Amino acid sequence: MPERAINKIDLNKSEQLVLSIRLKTDGFSVTIYHPFDEQVTASVYKEADLSLTFTANLKQAFSESDFLTCPYKQVDIIAESTRFTALPLNLFDEKQTEFIFAYNHLRRENETILYNVLKKHNMALIFGIDKNTHQFLTKQYSQASFYSQVTPFIEYLSTIGEEENILSKKMYLCLHEKHIDICCLGYKRIIYLNAFECKHTEDCLYYALHLWKQINLNQKTDNLYLAGTMPDKKKLIKELKRYISNVRTLDSDDNVSYE
């Protein structure tokens, strides 16, 4: 794992810093930052060796990179996956987590089911993560907090467009290499949240426009925001603008402070 960016960080003060590890389908990224100093931040990306298990890739990175074994003030681990379920907080029961998850997703062997509570949005997110990966990272960081990738996405998008008409509706697309997260807000409340696997730009376009029509968003007055990256992103934006007047791009920020 290339560490030139990390070497600029004073790891002697690691206990003042936040470590964020984002688990992707084809690798993982590591970000180290100071929660109160935007000048102190560095990120590296590790592409997975597909001949090894994901956990084996992590173990290899930990054996090669000393900065991963430093003590940190906070450790956030974000799992990217389409395997999550959202529900209103008043319907959430911690004891029923696995049952609720299995209602929407076929259970996989060697999978640990976790959840995030988003009190600000009055909802809970239930998601799955590879059991071996979860056990390994928990052993490395006993204080680590685990999140679905949708959690920081929601926290981030809730700060966007606050100056706009409260009566307007918004669609947010978070683009990934192989899937998209879609969240729709109406009257500052989440009215839709889901993720879809997308192999081609046409897939993303289909899901976005189908949901736009299904939720009855206005082509002229409502807004569509895009965050993240994917192949042919420019093509996707061009096609979306053929049908929707207000299409905007965002610089998403993975460094979300969790409380």
GUPAZA-538358 format. One line per 2 residues: number of its first residue (from 1); their letters; for each residue x, y, z of C-alpha. Coordinates in pm, whole numbers, plus 32768, in hexadecimal, padded with zeros to 4 digits. Layout:
NUM> A> X/Y/Z; ...
% end
This chain:
1> MP> 8000/8000/8000; 809F/8150/7F98
3> ER> 80D3/8226/80CC; 8167/836B/8049
5> AI> 802D/842F/809E; 8018/8391/81F6
7> NK> 8184/83E4/823D; 8125/8554/8247
9> ID> 8053/8510/837C; 80F8/8520/84D3
11> LN> 8097/83CA/8556; 8134/841A/86A6
13> KS> 7FEF/84D8/86DA; 7F13/83C1/8653
15> EQ> 7E3E/83C3/878D; 7DBC/8516/871B
17> LV> 7D5C/8491/85C4; 7C3E/83D1/8526
19> LS> 7C7B/829B/8453; 7B73/8248/834F
21> IR> 7B7C/8102/8289; 7A8A/80DB/8166
23> LK> 7A56/7F73/80F5; 7A08/7F5F/7F81
25> TD> 79C4/7E36/7E9F; 7B17/7E4E/7DF5
27> GF> 7BEF/7ECF/7F11; 7BEB/7FC9/802C
29> SV> 7C4D/8130/806D; 7CE5/81BE/81AA
31> TI> 7CC2/8327/8218; 7D6A/83C9/8342
33> YH> 7CFB/8523/83AB; 7CE6/8617/84CB
35> PF> 7B7B/865A/852D; 7BBE/87CE/8566
37> DE> 7CD6/881B/8472; 7C84/87F4/82FF
39> QV> 7DF5/881B/82A6; 7E46/86D0/834D
41> TA> 7DBF/85C2/8268; 7E48/84AD/818B
43> SV> 7DB5/8388/80CA; 7E38/824E/8023
45> YK> 7D8C/813F/7F5B; 7DDC/7FCC/7F53
47> EA> 7D5F/7EFE/7E30; 7D04/7D9D/7E97
49> DL> 7DC2/7C6F/7E19; 7CA3/7B9F/7D8E
51> SL> 7D64/7A5D/7DC7; 7D42/7A9B/7F3E
53> TF> 7C13/7AC1/801D; 7BB6/7C22/8085
55> TA> 7C24/7BDB/81E9; 7D73/7B56/816C
57> NL> 7DA3/7C9C/80AE; 7D63/7D5E/81ED
59> KQ> 7E57/7C89/82B3; 7F62/7CC2/81AC
61> AF> 7F2C/7E3A/81B8; 7F43/7E3D/8333
63> SE> 8088/7D78/832A; 811F/7E6F/8232
65> SD> 809C/7FBC/82B7; 80FF/8031/8413
67> FL> 800A/8154/8412; 7EE7/805F/8420
69> TC> 7F59/7FE1/8573; 7F77/8138/8619
71> PY> 7E84/8197/872F; 7D7B/8289/86B1
73> KQ> 7C7F/836C/8757; 7B6B/82D6/8684
75> VD> 7B50/81BE/8584; 7A32/81B7/8489
77> II> 7A06/808F/839F; 7919/80BD/827B
79> AE> 789A/7F8F/81BC; 782A/7FCB/8054
81> ST> 7715/7EE0/7FEB; 75B8/7ED9/7F58
83> RF> 7557/7DF0/8075; 74AA/7EDD/8165
85> TA> 7349/7F19/81DF; 72B8/805E/8263
87> LP> 718A/807D/8346; 70E6/8181/8428
89> LN> 717F/8191/8580; 7033/814C/862D
91> LF> 7024/7FFB/857A; 718A/7F9B/85C9
93> DE> 71CB/7E8B/86C9; 7336/7E2F/870B
95> KQ> 72D2/7CCA/875E; 722A/7CA5/860A
97> TE> 734E/7D2E/853E; 73AB/7BEB/848D
99> FI> 7240/7B90/844C; 71F6/7CE3/83AF
101> FA> 7330/7CD3/82DA; 72DC/7B73/8260
103> YN> 7184/7BEB/81F7; 7222/7CC3/80E7
105> HL> 7369/7C0C/809E; 73C0/7A9E/8074
107> RR> 74A1/7A3E/8192; 7609/79EE/8144
109> EN> 76EB/790A/8206; 7801/79B4/82C4
111> ET> 774B/7B02/82D9; 7726/7BE0/840C
113> IL> 75F3/7CBF/8421; 7628/7E1A/84B5
115> YN> 7559/7F56/84CE; 7576/80D1/84E4
117> VL> 747A/81B3/858E; 7448/8308/84E9
119> KK> 737D/83C3/85EE; 7381/8507/8529
121> HN> 72CB/8457/8410; 71F7/8377/84F0
123> MA> 7270/823A/8447; 7348/8106/8473
125> LI> 742B/8065/8370; 746D/7EEF/8380
127> FG> 758C/7E6B/82B0; 7669/7D3C/827D
129> ID> 77E2/7D19/8286; 78C5/7BEE/8252
131> KN> 78ED/7B41/83A3; 7A64/7B00/8380
133> TH> 7AA3/7C69/831C; 79D4/7CE6/8440
135> QF> 7A87/7C04/8538; 7BE0/7C65/84B9
137> LT> 7B9F/7DDC/84C6; 7AF6/7DC4/8619
139> KQ> 7C2A/7D11/869B; 7D0B/7E23/8610
141> YS> 7C30/7F41/868E; 7B5C/7EE6/87B8
143> QA> 7AC6/8045/87BA; 7A6C/8047/8647
145> SF> 7913/80AE/85D0; 7884/8009/8499
147> YS> 77A3/80BB/83A2; 76EA/8075/8261
149> QV> 7767/815B/814D; 7609/81ED/8143
151> TP> 7630/827E/82A1; 7739/8386/824C
153> FI> 7687/83BC/80FF; 7546/841E/81B2
155> EY> 75FD/84F4/82B1; 76AF/85A8/8197
157> LS> 7585/85E2/80B6; 74B2/8668/81D4
159> TI> 7595/879D/81D1; 7563/87DA/805B
161> GE> 7467/88CF/7FCF; 73FA/8956/8121
163> EE> 73C1/8AAB/8084; 72CE/8A1D/7F84
165> NI> 7155/8A14/7F96; 70EF/892C/80B2
167> LS> 6FCB/88B6/7FDB; 70AB/883B/7EC2
169> KK> 710C/86CE/7E9B; 726D/8652/7E59
171> MY> 730D/8517/7DD3; 7471/84BE/7E33
173> LC> 7542/83C0/7D75; 7683/8342/7E11
175> LH> 774B/829B/7CFD; 7830/8172/7D37
177> EK> 78F1/8097/7C47; 77EB/7F84/7C42
179> HI> 76B6/8011/7CE9; 75FB/814E/7D40
181> DI> 7553/81C4/7E7F; 7416/828D/7E4B
183> CC> 7374/8366/7F54; 7249/844A/7F20
185> LG> 71DF/855E/800D; 708F/860B/801F
187> YK> 704C/8723/8115; 71A3/86D8/81AC
189> RI> 713D/8572/81F9; 71BF/8434/815B
191> IY> 70AF/83A4/807F; 717E/82A1/7FC6
193> LN> 72C8/81EC/8000; 735C/80C6/7F44
195> AF> 748A/8048/7E83; 74A6/7F9C/7D33
197> EC> 75B9/7EDF/7C84; 7615/7F90/7B41
199> KH> 76FB/7EFB/7A3B; 76BE/800A/7939
201> TE> 766B/817C/792B; 751B/811F/7893
203> DC> 74C6/805F/79D2; 7500/8193/7AA9
205> LY> 7434/8269/79BC; 7315/8171/79C4
207> YA> 7300/8160/7B3F; 731C/82D9/7B6B
209> LH> 7213/8332/7A69; 7129/8217/7AD0
211> LW> 7130/8288/7C3B; 7117/83F5/7BD8
213> KQ> 6FCC/83A5/7B2F; 6F58/82B4/7C3E
215> IN> 6F87/83B3/7D55; 6EED/84C2/7C7C
217> LN> 7013/85B1/7C7B; 6FF6/86E9/7BA3
219> QK> 70DE/86F5/7A74; 70F9/8871/7A7F
221> TD> 70F7/88D3/7BEE; 7186/87AE/7CB5
223> NL> 72FA/8762/7CCE; 73D4/8633/7C8D
225> YL> 752A/8624/7D35; 7646/8539/7CDB
227> AG> 7768/84DB/7DBF; 787B/83DA/7D98
229> TM> 7920/8351/7C60; 78DD/824A/7B58
231> PD> 7946/81FE/79F3; 789C/82E2/78F3
233> KK> 7821/83D3/79FE; 781E/84EF/78FF
235> KL> 7744/841F/781A; 7650/83DB/7935
237> IK> 7636/854E/7989; 75FE/85A8/781C
239> EL> 74E5/84AB/77FC; 7441/8514/7943
241> KR> 743C/867F/78D1; 736C/861A/77A6
243> YI> 724D/85CD/7894; 7293/8695/79D1
245> SN> 72DE/880B/79D7; 739A/8822/7B20
247> VR> 74B6/8723/7B29; 75D8/877A/7C11
249> TL> 771A/86CF/7C78; 77A0/86C4/7DDA
251> DS> 78F7/868F/7E70; 789E/8585/7F6F
253> DD> 7962/857B/80B2; 79AF/842D/8155
255> NV> 7A2F/84D5/8292; 78E7/84E1/834A
257> SY> 78F1/8511/84C1; 7819/8412/8573
259> E> 7784/8441/86C9
% end
